[in-house]
Structures are given as structure tokens and as C-alpha cells.
Amino acid sequence: MVVDTHCHLYLPEFDADIDLVIGRAEKEDVLRFYLPAIDSTTDDRLLALEERFPGKCFAMMGLHPTSVKENYYEELRRVEDWFEKRSFAAIAEIGLDLYCD
């Protein structure tokens, strides 16, 4: 079994063919997909994909480094609030993307 530990399959780019994408991956033995959070604008999409593919897609909660803006306190509070509501597979995104400003 292969596990994709970091994929943003919940983004709009995959809306039209998400079933095909996951189906093709499964044919290559990619059976689990871990979905890192970006920020509050994508929470609903992230959780909806996890719900649509239970046991295959696993939500992770965090704040993507490129989404750290003036409202980062609010965004971090949102992350905290989510952890009070439910558990997640991991904490992600949290990395340092040094290629960006």
C-alpha cells in the first residue's frame, strides 16, 4: 500500500475529476490520501472530501505558511477551535516555505 502524505485534492482544480484522480491512484496502490489544511477559506472543502471518501482521505489541520497574513491570530484561533471540536490525522500545514516571501 502506498500513502500520499500531502495532497490538496480538495482544491477546485480537482472538482471535475476527483473520482478519476482517486480511482487512478488506487489502481497504482495509493490507498490513503492525507489532506493538509491551508486556511479558513478551505476548511469546508477539506472536510467535505474527507467525508466523501471515508477511510481514504484524512483531514489534517493547520495554517499554510503562505496564508500567514495580518489575521494570523484569527487563523491560529480557528485551528485551535477545530482541535477542540474533533481530532485530525495530523497537524499540517505548518512548515516553513522558504522559497516564498
RAZI-V924744 format. One record per residue. OMEGA is omega in radians with two decimals (NA if undefined). NEAR is the number of other C-alpha atoms within 10 Angstrom. D_FIRST is the distance of its C-alpha to the first C-alpha in whole Angstrom. Layout:
omega: [OMEGA;OMEGA]
near: [NEAR;NEAR]
d_first: [D_FIRST;D_FIRST]
This chain:
omega: [3.07;3.14;3.02;-3.03;-3.10;3.10;-3.12;-3.08;-3.14;3.13;-3.07;-3.14;-3.11;-3.07;-3.02;-3.03;-3.10;3.11;3.11;3.14;-3.14;3.11;3.11;3.13;3.14;3.09;3.10;3.12;2.97;-2.97;3.11;-3.08;3.13;-2.95;3.11;3.10;3.03;3.11;-3.04;-3.12;-3.09;-3.10;-3.09;-3.14;3.13;-3.09;3.11;3.13;3.08;3.13;-3.12;-3.12;-3.11;-3.13;3.09;-3.12;-3.06;-3.12;2.99;-3.06;3.11;3.14;-3.12;-3.11;-3.13;3.08;3.09;-3.09;-3.13;-3.08;-3.04;3.06;3.10;-3.13;3.12;3.06;3.09;3.11;3.11;3.13;3.13;3.14;3.04;-3.10;-3.03;3.07;3.12;-3.12;-3.11;2.99;-3.14;-0.04;3.00;-2.99;3.05;3.10;-3.02;3.11;-3.12;3.02;NA]
near: [8;12;13;13;11;14;13;16;20;22;13;11;10;13;10;9;10;16;12;11;12;19;14;12;17;15;9;11;12;16;17;20;23;21;26;26;28;22;21;15;11;15;17;10;15;23;18;14;19;19;14;10;14;10;11;17;25;21;22;21;26;24;22;17;17;15;15;14;10;8;9;13;11;12;19;16;11;18;19;13;11;15;14;9;8;7;12;14;13;15;16;19;20;14;11;10;10;8;5;7;6]
d_first: [0;4;7;10;12;16;16;20;19;22;24;27;26;23;25;26;23;20;19;19;17;14;14;14;11;9;11;9;5;6;6;8;11;14;17;20;24;26;30;32;32;28;28;28;26;23;24;24;21;19;21;21;17;17;14;12;14;16;19;20;24;26;28;28;30;32;32;35;38;41;40;37;39;38;35;34;36;33;30;32;33;30;29;32;31;27;24;21;18;20;23;22;24;26;26;29;29;32;32;33;37]
